[in-house]
Amino acid sequence: MTNQAQRNDAVQRKQMGSGAFIAIFMSLVFLVVAAGFAILGVLFITNPRPVIVLGVLMLIGAVAVLLLSGACIAASVRTLRAPAKAKQRVERMA
């Protein structure tokens, strides 16, 4: 491998690592959003005049956002632990 190819490979690994950290941060923000959905859903259900449909939809949304966020965090951690495998996955998709 030439010097230039080694530098390009190092830059790609650094970019994938940076992207993974950004994805983890965004996922943490989505976890806060999921918590907000859950709180609002419970409030809508336990309200003196409950809005059951809206409360249930908010709780379903909270679960969906929670699952999506967890999957994103898992993929980002997998990328940080094995950048070579992540690079191969990206190349296979292209």
N, C-alpha and C positions, 0 to 999 in steps of 0.2 A: 504494500500500500504506500502510495506516495505521501509526501508531506502535506500536500494540498488536500488529498482525500482524508487524511487523518484529521486535519483541521475542520473539514466539512462535517465529518462524523462527530467530532466533539461539539461543534456548533449545533448540530441536530439534536444531540443528547441534551444539551443545555436548554434548547427551546422546548423539547418535550417535557423536561423537568419543570420549567417555568409554567408551561401550560397546565401541567398536573397540579401545581400549587394554586394556580388561579382557579381551576375547576373545584378544588377542595374548598377554597374560600367561598366561591359562589354557592357551593352545596351547603355550606354552613349558613349562609344567608337564607337559602331555601328551607333549611330546617327551622329557622326562626319564623318564616312565613307559614310553614306547616303548623307550628305551635299556635300562631295567631288564628289560623283557620280552625284549629281544634277548640280554642277558647271561644271564638265566636259561635261555632257550631253548638257547643254546650250551652252558651248563653241564650241562643235562639230557642233551644229545646226547653230550657228550664225557666224561661220568661213566664210571667204571670199569664200572658196571652201567647202561648207558644206558637212559633212558626215552624212546625215540625219539618216540612219539606225543605225549607232553607237550611235548617239546622243539620239535617241528615246530609244534604248536599255539601255543606261546609265540612262535615266530618269525612265524607268520602274524598273530597278534595285534599284534606289534610293527609289522609292515608296515601293518596296517589303521589303527592309532592314528597312525602317522607320516603316512599319506596324509590322514587326517581332520584332523590338526593343521595340515598344510601348506595344505589347502584353507581352513581357518578363518583362518589368517594371511593368505593371499592375498585373501580376501574383506574382511578388516579393513583391509588396506592399500589396497585399492580404495576402500573407504568413506572412508578418511582423505584420499585423493588427490582424490576427486570426490564431495563430500557431496551435491551437487544430484542427481546420477544415482542415488545410493543412496536418497535420499528419494523419487525417482520410482519406483524399484523397489519400495520399501515400500508406496507408495500404490497401485501396480498390484496388489500381492498382496492388499491389503485390500478 
